[in-house]
Structures are given as structure tokens and as C-alpha cells.
Amino acid sequence: MSVQAPQAATRILLEQQEMPRRWYNIQADLPFPGSPPIHPATKQPIGPADLAPLFPMELIKQEVSQERYIDIPDPVQDALRLWRPTPLMRATRLEKALKTSAKIYYKYEGGSPPGSHKPNTAVAQAFYNKAAGTKRLTTETGAGQWGSALAFATKLFELECMVYMVRISFEQKPYRKSMMHVWGADVVPSPSDRTEAGRRIRAEDPQSTGSLGIAISEAVEDAAKREDTKYSLGSVLNHVLMHQTIIGEEALLQMERANAMPDLVVGCVGGGSNFSGLAFPFLRDRLQGRTKTRFLAVEPDACPTITRGKYTYDFGDTGEMTPLVKMHTLGHRFIPDGIHAGGLRYHGMAPLVSALVEHDFIEAVAYPQRTVFEAAVQFARTEGTIPAPETAHAIRAVIDEAVKARERGEAPTILFNLSGHGLLDLAAYDSYFAGTMSDIRLSDARVQELVAAL
Ligand SMILES: *Cc1c(COP(=O)(O)O)cnc(C)c1O
């Protein structure tokens, strides 16, 4: 019996010197007016001075910039070169298993030291803070991916790092906390007794398991109170999405090299940053009328922000300390049920993604978690890589689109973002195999109630 050699490598690489040297700022190309963040007290658009206690001025400028391209500073490029450019892969074995005529490509962001796309912005934010004289950064983290990315980046740029970690994850997912400790960060479970916001929640509900919205309030309060400290957010904001566009700029070069341009770009969405990072450089061509590429954002049924939330002004945090931003939201008091994709449990969505959904440039779909893990396992058993539960949402949608293409006799090119590996999420896979995982769907009645309260 002859054993067939594995297929030829389907990996498209870039040389280090080909790494893009500028970020793409989609704000320059939007064919509709933006909706500015509003000060909750004055109801007026906020200005740079309102954000200055929290962010260094360069990041505030990027937040509102209308420049199409912003140069990546040399020290940030040097940091990115620790793991970039990242490979683009063609999922030929998955295609074969699905008997699809679709071509499936993915950009692999799991090779960064923390294992996801998140350090792409963490190193940039750490750099701009260091350059502005910041000594210490605070942040929140859910499952710990962002906290570990910022811990890594602050160590590179010699800053202190204080992480407020959602209590349930702090207790149930110890290994990302361990990573943060290895990189020298302080980590406390949130709600904590270190901030007024935390103490208030604990007084109301001593058993509180925490939420991203609560942890944001704590991290913001900590930063606002200390002269030497600023705050860092891992998603949602315009400058964060822009820092992630290095993913799409690289992918564009690699797809050109593979002689394949995507008909469909797919990513999972928590706050919207990895999806935007891959999608925006391709969306640039669509906005300029050069392509008809579709863009699909994938979210969990337990936190269906885009598909079932309301597009309106809301707070970014539970404690009502942030500006009001216009976005798809389930309400800033909403605490989603515990699902394994901790990174997709934010009540809101990046304003840029929300606006592009509203103007029909981006589509969205939501899935329950068991079917998401089924897709993750199929992917791992064909392509090898074990994806993060967040990423698996994108994979579910890609598989469904590829099967649809087969049924319709079409052969689209699909590109998705493999935002992170799942090697610290194996307990979730265990739960899937043990049959103890349940599909959690937010009920219509609850959505009605949440949206009515806005
Ligand atoms: C945090 C995270 C996400 C979700 O965040 P976005 O800002 O929407 O990208 C997705 N995948 C992984 C691996 C993550 O760590």
C-alpha cells in the first residue's frame, strides 16, 4: 500500500523587510459622516482634553485622525518583527474534507508570543505611552488574552502594568494569569477592593463574578486618579483597529502573491479589532468601488451585539465613566452568560464596525457554541492548528459558506483571520467532548428588555 505524501506546502510567507511600514486609517475613506463620542454630562462631542487623563496625545490624535496612512514608528516595527510578518495559509485539507470548490485562506495570528493578534496594538500603545513619559498602564482583561498581550508589550517597553481581570476568569482560567506574572504584570480579580467602582459593585453583590464592563470601570478609575498612569484598551477604539490593519496589509500582499483575491473576508468579533485589522485594507478597495468583496463578522449567540443589539449611544463600561459612543450594544449593564469564548463577551462593538454594518458594508451572523466547537475540531483535524474558541466562530461561518458554495456550484475565495491558538483553552475542548457544553442563547424577551432600557 502506498502512502500519499502530504500536499505541497500551502504557506505564503513574506520576508521581514516586506512587513508593511504604515497603518491604514479607514476614517479617511468613509463615505458617510462619523458619530463623535459624546460627553455624558455636557452631551457635547468630547475633545482631546477629555481623553488626556487616560491616553497619551499621539493615540488621541490617531483616534480622530483623517490621515489615510500613519507611519509605524521604528521601535514598534522592531517589536512587531519578533513574530511578523505572519504566514498566510491555504486550508487545502479542510477544502478537501468539505468537498468544496471554494478556496479557503487564513491569516495565522497565533504565532505571537501571547498567541493572538492582540500584541499588534499592545506594542504600539506601550511605545506611545513610553514616549509620552507614562510609567504605568492599567487595563482590564476577560479571559486574559488582552492582559497577557499588554503584560508582554509593557515589559518590552519597560512600563509597569496593572491588570483588572474578570473574577470568574481569574478563578477558572489560571494560565493566562500565570503568563501575565511571567511578563511581570500585577493582576487582581475584578471587582476588586482597589477602586470605588469595584467596591460599589461588591457592596451591591458580594458574589459578583465580574464582567468586562466592570473591569473597564476599575482600570479607567485607577488611571484617572494617578498622574504617572494611563489606561489601555485592547479593542473597540479607532486607534486599536488601525494598529491591527498590519494584518490586512500583509494579507493583501500575500493574496496578490497567491494570485487570489478574496470574495469574502471573515472574522470573529468581540470588540471588532481582529476582524477590522484583516478586513479594512480589503474594504478600502470596496469603498473606492474597485471590488465587490463581502465582509462577514461572526459573534456568539450568547452576546449577539450586532445581530440583535441596538445601534445607539451607550457607555463603554458598566460604571458609566467612559464617553458615550455610537455602536451596536446590548446595554452597558448587560453581563453575558459564561461561554468559552471569553474574548467575545463585550456588550458593545467598535463604532467603526457598527457604522459600516449600518451602511451595509459589513454583514453579521451569530452562532451557539457547540456548533462552533464542532467547526474548531474539524479544523484542527484537517489543518492541524487548534484554534481559540473566539476564532472558532469565524471558522464555523467559513465552513458554512464553503458548503453553501458547493451546493450552489460556486467557487469563491474566502479569507479569514485565525486570530489566536487555543492551547490555553483546552478545558473548553474537554467540556465539548464530555458533552457538558451547552448552547447559550440570549432569549428574545431578554433582548427586548435590554434594548428597551437603552
Ligand atoms: C480578544 C480576542 C478576540 C476578540 O476581540 P476582537 O477585538 O473582536 O478581535 C478574538 N480572537 C482572539 C484570539 C482574541 O484573543
The ligand as an ORCA input file, in Angstrom:
! r2SCAN-3c Opt
* xyz 0 1
  C      -9.705     39.058     22.144
  C      -9.800     38.094     21.066
  C     -10.815     38.184     20.092
  C     -11.910     39.204     20.124
  O     -11.510     40.549     20.141
  P     -11.613     41.493     18.863
  O     -11.238     42.834     19.366
  O     -13.022     41.432     18.362
  O     -10.664     40.963     17.879
  C     -10.818     37.254     19.066
  N      -9.896     36.276     18.990
  C      -8.915     36.157     19.914
  C      -7.941     35.036     19.785
  C      -8.837     37.058     20.970
  O      -7.850     36.942     21.860
*
